[in-house]
Amino acid sequence: MKAKPWSMMLMLGALAASAGALFAEDPKLEVHEWGTFTVLSGSDGAALQWYQPGQDLDLLPEFVEGGIGPFQKGANITSMVRMETPVLYFYPEKEMPVKVEVAFNNGRITEWFPAPGLPENGRTVWNGKLFPPDHADALKRIPEVKSRGDHYRHAREVPAAWIFKGRASMFENPAPPVDVNKDSDKFIFYRGAGDALPPYSTRVDDKGVFEMRHTVDGGAIEVAFALSVDGNQARWARVPRLPATNREDMTTFSAFSYVALEKPAEAVDKVATELSAALVDELDRAGLTPEEARAMVATWQGHWFREPGTRILAILPRKYVDQVLPLTITPKPQKVERVFVARFETLAPAKEDALLGLLNRDLTVKPDGKEVSAFVALQLGRFGSGALTRVQTLENSRLLSRFWELRRSELATEGKATASR
């Protein structure tokens, strides 16, 4: 029996529609991201505004670009949070165009490579194309990391990651000049500064006891490590799980976690090796590939494990990352992994008191060698501006306390004098 013409048309239309839907379906794409947030706090656990002077900034390779005006590359931006290295890796099934949009809520993106296009609706936007890891022409467009910014090269040590080809610059006249033939990399790199603090605070006492707690409702911290580095010696310990909080359940609102560094100090090289291995394992479990986890730790091991100071390194809940750093990718990936580590740098009370003592001197007299040596021994490094802010607050509190103590004594004296008349 022959089909009627209108039936045949309906059948052909249905087949065409299903074929169109098949070819219109987004190609398979998986995206992985790792990144860091750095926060500095005083001995009371409160976060501090801080900035890195130009000479203390991590030098990035020459081809990395930055913003304009006060947000230009290397600018001394005062903030509570430094977002220091988000890196996006792509794993598509085939060559494809891709669009990436990211915003930093209550912050600004300050450096990047490859360069994005013009912002859209307050978001930084990259338009480009993905090429296989062994694509000869795409490989030629990846700029060489020379002596400057050597740590940057570690992020490229992910063999399976595809190459993102962007555009050389979003500016007509970039400075320094950018090679328009070098506009690709094995990832998208960006970083920034802002005030969207993670909902946690940390502090440490002079005995090496660390405490971590919530500042507002927040998710659980499943993985965290406490570390103290003093010269060539270091101590570390795993921080117990910090439960999530819910203000509707007051039994969880005061949740906190603490750990004491009880083991004797060891060579910093030994500690760095142990912590590197432990953190790579945890980053792998959190969603990164082993190669990505190793690349992340290799990028930051110098600062995380060797830089003098006291800190907690914690893997942040995905919910916070998505809230503060919303990410949109087109075509929509089948899977997106985002693994961020927060570095909570802390100032112990003794360090604050020592700095305050060095600053409370006669300003008309130049510091002598002993004072300079004492200042160097504090090993404030790039957190010096934040430490200064903290001791200024302490000094102001002491001045206020002293003033009102004198004022109360004055009023009491006046009261006795009035009563005796």
C-alpha positions in Angstrom: 0.0 0.0 0.0 1.4 3.3 -1.0 1.7 6.1 1.6 -0.4 9.2 0.9 1.6 12.3 -0.1 0.8 14.2 3.1 1.8 11.2 5.2 5.1 10.9 3.3 5.7 14.6 3.9 5.1 14.3 7.6 7.4 11.3 7.8 10.2 13.1 5.9 9.7 16.2 8.1 10.1 14.1 11.2 13.2 12.5 9.9 14.7 15.9 9.0 13.8 17.3 12.4 15.5 14.4 14.2 18.6 14.6 12.0 18.7 18.4 12.6 18.5 17.8 16.3 21.3 15.3 16.1 23.7 17.6 14.3 22.6 20.7 16.4 23.6 18.9 19.6 26.6 20.5 21.3 29.8 18.5 20.8 31.2 16.8 23.9 33.4 19.0 26.0 34.9 18.6 29.5 36.5 21.5 31.4 38.7 21.4 34.5 39.8 24.5 36.5 42.2 25.0 39.4 42.8 28.2 41.2 43.9 29.9 44.4 42.7 32.6 46.8 45.0 34.2 49.3 43.7 35.9 52.5 45.8 37.5 55.3 44.4 37.8 58.8 45.6 39.2 62.2 45.9 37.2 65.4 42.2 37.9 66.1 41.2 36.1 62.9 39.9 39.2 61.1 40.9 39.5 57.4 43.2 42.5 56.5 43.4 44.7 53.5 46.8 44.2 51.9 48.6 44.7 48.6 51.9 43.5 47.1 54.3 46.3 46.1 55.5 46.1 42.6 58.9 44.8 43.5 57.3 42.0 45.5 54.8 40.9 42.9 55.4 37.5 41.3 56.9 38.3 38.0 54.7 36.9 35.2 56.1 36.2 31.7 56.3 39.1 29.4 53.4 37.9 27.2 50.9 38.0 30.1 48.8 41.1 29.8 46.8 43.1 32.3 44.0 45.7 32.7 44.0 49.4 32.2 44.4 52.4 34.5 44.5 51.5 38.2 43.9 47.8 37.4 46.8 47.5 35.0 49.2 44.6 35.2 51.3 44.8 38.4 49.2 47.6 39.9 49.3 47.9 43.7 45.7 47.0 44.3 44.6 46.9 47.9 42.2 44.1 48.6 41.4 41.4 51.1 41.6 38.5 48.6 44.2 37.8 45.9 42.9 35.4 43.3 46.3 34.3 42.1 46.0 31.6 39.5 42.8 30.2 38.0 43.7 28.0 35.1 41.1 26.5 32.7 41.9 23.2 30.8 39.7 22.0 27.9 39.1 18.4 26.8 36.8 18.4 23.7 36.0 15.5 21.4 37.1 17.5 18.3 38.3 20.9 17.2 35.7 23.5 18.0 35.1 27.2 18.8 34.6 28.0 22.4 33.4 31.1 24.4 34.3 31.5 28.0 32.8 34.2 30.3 33.9 34.8 33.9 33.1 37.4 36.5 34.8 38.1 39.9 32.0 39.3 42.2 33.2 42.2 44.4 36.5 42.0 42.6 38.3 42.6 39.3 40.4 40.5 37.0 43.8 42.1 36.6 45.9 39.8 34.4 45.4 37.2 31.7 46.6 35.1 28.8 45.5 34.6 26.1 44.0 38.0 26.0 40.2 38.3 26.2 38.0 40.4 24.0 36.1 43.5 25.2 34.0 42.9 28.4 30.4 41.9 28.1 27.9 42.8 30.9 30.7 43.2 33.4 32.2 39.8 32.5 35.6 39.0 31.0 35.1 37.1 27.8 37.4 34.9 25.7 36.4 33.8 22.2 38.7 31.3 20.6 39.1 27.8 19.2 40.4 24.5 20.6 43.1 22.4 18.9 44.5 19.0 19.8 47.6 18.9 22.0 49.8 17.9 19.1 48.5 20.4 16.5 51.7 21.7 14.9 50.5 25.2 14.0 48.8 25.7 17.3 51.9 24.6 19.2 53.9 27.2 17.3 51.6 29.9 18.6 52.4 29.2 22.2 54.9 31.8 23.5 58.0 30.6 25.3 58.4 31.1 29.0 61.9 32.6 29.4 63.7 33.4 32.7 60.9 35.6 33.9 57.9 33.9 35.4 59.4 30.5 35.4 56.7 29.0 37.7 54.1 29.7 34.9 55.5 26.8 32.8 54.3 24.2 35.3 50.7 24.7 34.3 51.6 23.5 30.8 52.7 20.1 32.1 49.3 18.5 31.3 49.8 16.5 28.1 46.2 15.7 27.5 45.0 19.4 27.7 43.9 20.9 24.3 45.3 24.2 23.0 43.2 27.3 23.3 43.9 29.8 20.5 42.6 33.3 21.4 43.7 36.6 20.1 46.9 38.5 20.8 45.5 41.5 22.6 42.2 43.3 23.5 44.1 46.6 23.0 45.1 48.3 19.8 48.4 49.5 21.2 49.4 47.0 23.9 52.5 47.8 26.0 54.8 46.1 25.9 54.2 45.0 22.3 52.7 41.6 21.9 53.6 39.2 19.2 50.3 38.6 17.3 51.5 35.2 16.2 51.8 34.0 19.9 48.2 34.0 21.0 47.7 30.4 22.3 48.3 28.3 25.3 47.3 24.9 26.8 44.8 26.7 29.1 43.3 30.1 29.8 45.1 31.9 32.7 43.7 34.8 34.7 44.0 36.4 38.1 42.6 39.3 40.1 41.9 41.0 43.4 38.7 41.6 45.4 37.0 41.6 48.7 34.6 38.6 48.5 36.1 36.7 51.4 35.5 33.0 51.9 33.2 32.4 54.8 36.0 31.2 57.1 38.6 32.8 59.4 41.8 31.4 60.8 44.2 32.4 63.6 47.3 31.0 65.3 48.7 31.5 68.8 52.3 31.7 69.8 52.4 28.0 70.7 51.5 27.0 67.1 47.8 26.2 67.8 45.7 26.9 64.7 42.0 27.6 64.8 39.6 27.7 61.8 36.0 28.7 62.1 33.1 30.1 60.1 32.4 33.8 59.8 29.0 33.3 58.2 27.1 30.2 57.1 29.2 28.1 54.8 30.0 24.6 53.6 32.3 22.1 55.3 36.0 22.2 54.8 36.9 18.6 54.2 40.6 19.1 53.5 43.0 21.5 55.1 46.7 21.6 56.2 48.3 23.9 58.8 51.9 24.9 58.2 54.5 27.0 59.9 57.8 27.9 58.1 60.7 29.6 59.9 63.8 29.9 57.8 64.9 26.4 56.7 62.7 24.7 59.3 59.0 23.8 59.1 56.2 22.0 60.8 52.8 20.9 59.5 49.7 19.0 60.5 46.4 18.0 58.9 43.4 20.2 60.2 40.4 18.1 61.3 37.2 18.5 59.2 35.4 21.8 59.7 31.6 21.0 59.7 29.1 23.1 57.7 27.1 25.7 59.5 23.4 26.7 59.3 22.2 29.7 61.3 18.8 27.9 61.7 20.7 25.2 63.7 22.6 27.0 66.5 24.4 23.8 67.4 26.4 24.1 64.1 26.8 27.9 64.1 29.8 27.8 66.5 31.5 25.0 64.7 35.3 25.3 64.6 38.3 23.1 64.0 41.8 23.4 65.6 45.1 21.7 65.5 48.4 22.0 67.3 51.7 21.7 65.6 53.2 19.3 68.1 55.8 17.5 66.0 59.4 18.9 66.1 60.4 21.2 63.2 62.1 19.4 60.2 64.0 20.6 57.2 61.7 22.6 54.9 62.7 20.5 51.9 61.4 17.4 53.7 58.1 19.1 54.7 57.6 20.4 51.2 58.0 16.9 49.8 55.5 15.4 52.2 52.9 18.2 51.8 53.2 18.2 48.1 52.4 14.5 47.9 49.5 14.9 50.4 48.0 17.8 48.5 48.3 16.2 45.1 46.4 13.2 46.3 43.6 15.4 47.8 43.4 17.6 44.6 43.0 14.4 42.6 40.2 13.2 44.8 38.5 16.6 44.5 38.2 16.3 40.7 41.5 17.2 39.0 43.4 14.7 37.0 46.7 13.6 38.5 48.6 15.7 35.9 46.6 18.8 36.7 47.0 18.2 40.5 50.8 17.9 40.1 50.9 21.0 37.8 49.0 23.0 40.4 51.2 22.0 43.3 54.4 22.5 41.3 53.3 26.0 40.4 52.7 27.0 44.0 55.0 24.8 46.1 57.6 27.6 46.6 55.0 30.0 48.1 52.8 27.4 49.9 55.5 25.3 51.5 58.7 27.4 51.6 57.6 31.0 52.2 58.3 32.0 55.8 55.1 32.4 57.9 52.1 30.5 59.3 49.1 29.5 57.2 46.3 27.1 56.5 45.8 25.6 53.0 42.2 24.5 52.5 40.3 23.1 49.5 37.2 25.4 49.2 33.6 24.1 48.7 32.5 24.3 45.1 29.5 26.3 46.0 31.6 29.3 47.2 33.7 29.2 44.0 30.7 29.2 41.8 29.1 32.1 43.7 32.2 34.4 43.8 33.5 33.4 40.3 30.5 32.6 38.0 31.7 30.8 34.9 29.8 30.3 31.6 31.2 28.2 28.7 29.7 27.8 25.3 29.1 25.2 24.1 27.9 23.9 27.4 30.3 21.3 28.8 29.0 17.9 29.8 31.3 18.2 32.9 33.0 21.1 34.7 35.4 20.5 37.6 36.5 23.6 39.7 39.0 22.9 42.5 40.3 26.0 44.4 42.7 26.2 47.3 42.5 29.0 49.8 45.7 30.1 51.5 44.8 31.6 54.9 48.0 33.5 56.0 48.0 34.4 59.7 49.9 36.7 61.9 50.8 35.3 65.4 50.5 37.7 68.4 54.3 37.7 69.0 55.0 38.8 65.4 52.5 41.7 65.7 54.0 42.8 69.1 57.5 42.6 67.7 56.6 44.8 64.7 54.7 47.3 66.8 57.7 47.6 69.1 60.0 48.3 66.2 57.7 51.0 64.9 57.1 52.7 68.3 60.5 54.5 68.2 61.6 58.0 67.9 61.1 58.9 64.2 63.8 61.4 64.3 66.4 58.7 64.8 67.4 56.4 62.0 67.0 52.6 62.7 70.2 51.0 63.8 71.6 47.7 62.6 70.0 45.8 65.4 66.6 47.1 64.6 67.0 46.4 60.9 68.0 42.9 61.7 65.0 42.4 63.9 62.7 43.7 61.2 64.3 41.3 58.6 63.9 38.4 61.1 60.1 39.0 61.1 60.1 37.7 57.5 57.0 39.7 56.5 57.6 39.4 52.8 54.8 40.4 50.5 52.4 40.5 53.5 54.2 43.5 55.0 51.5 46.0 54.1 48.8 43.9 55.8 51.0 43.5 58.9 51.4 47.3 59.1 47.6 47.7 58.8 47.2 45.2 61.7 49.6 47.0 64.1 48.1 50.4 63.3 44.8 49.0 64.4 46.3 47.6 67.6 48.0 50.9 68.3 44.8 52.8 67.7 43.0 50.5 70.1 45.6 51.0 72.8 45.5 54.7 72.4 41.7 54.7 72.6 41.8 52.5 75.7 44.4 54.8 77.3 42.4 57.9 76.5 39.1 56.6 78.0 41.0 55.3 81.0 42.3 58.8 81.6 38.9 60.3 80.8 37.3 58.1 83.5 39.9 59.1 86.0 39.4 62.8 85.2 35.6 62.5 85.7 36.1 60.6 88.9 38.5 63.3 90.2 36.0 66.0 89.2 33.3 64.2 91.0 35.3 64.0 94.2 36.1 67.7 94.0 32.5 68.6 93.6 31.4 66.4 96.5 33.9 68.0 98.8 32.7 71.6 98.1 
